[in-house]
Amino acid sequence: MSMTTDEQEVAVAKDSRLRSVYKSLSWRVCATLTTAIIAYAITGSLDMAALIGGIEFFVKIGLFYAHERVWLLIPGS
């Protein structure tokens, strides 16, 4: 059974905070691995790549969560 457009809009509008946390975690893992690989390619240092990736993970996960919650406040068109 598929949802109508109206049902889909309601489902999106009711995206839970926990779902946003899971989405931000899964995205951060992918993005952090990419950043660490690029950092290693540039620096040639595993330690530096891990440090950059670690810092980036925690800073950007908070920013992504906030970004996700703000977008839920904006009415759809």
C-alpha positions in Angstrom: 0.0 0.0 0.0 1.6 3.3 -1.1 1.1 6.7 0.6 -0.6 9.6 -1.1 1.4 12.8 -1.6 -0.4 14.3 1.4 0.5 11.3 3.6 4.1 11.5 2.5 4.2 15.2 3.4 2.8 14.5 6.9 5.3 11.6 7.3 8.2 13.9 6.4 6.9 16.6 8.7 6.8 14.1 11.6 10.4 12.9 11.2 11.4 12.2 14.8 14.4 13.6 16.6 15.8 10.0 17.0 15.5 9.4 13.3 17.4 12.6 12.7 20.1 11.4 15.1 20.4 8.1 13.2 20.5 9.8 9.8 23.2 12.2 11.0 25.3 9.3 12.5 25.1 7.3 9.3 26.0 10.3 7.1 28.8 11.3 9.5 30.5 7.9 9.2 30.5 8.1 5.4 31.6 11.7 5.4 34.3 11.3 8.1 35.8 8.3 6.2 36.0 10.4 3.1 37.6 13.3 5.0 40.2 11.0 6.7 41.1 9.4 3.3 41.6 12.9 1.8 43.6 14.0 4.9 45.8 10.9 4.6 46.3 11.5 0.9 47.4 15.1 1.5 49.5 14.6 4.7 50.7 11.0 4.4 50.2 10.7 8.1 47.7 8.2 9.6 47.8 10.1 12.9 47.0 13.4 11.3 44.2 11.8 9.2 42.6 10.2 12.3 42.9 13.5 14.2 41.3 15.5 11.4 38.6 12.9 11.0 37.9 12.7 14.7 37.5 16.5 15.1 35.4 16.7 11.9 33.1 13.9 13.1 32.0 15.5 16.3 31.7 19.1 15.0 29.8 18.3 11.9 27.4 15.8 13.5 26.1 18.6 15.7 25.8 21.0 12.8 24.0 18.4 10.7 21.5 17.6 13.4 20.7 21.4 13.8 20.4 21.8 10.1 18.0 18.9 9.9 15.8 20.3 12.7 15.7 23.8 11.1 14.6 22.4 7.8 11.7 20.7 9.5 10.5 24.2 10.7 10.3 25.4 7.1 6.8 24.9 5.6 6.7 22.9 2.4 5.7 24.5 -0.8 
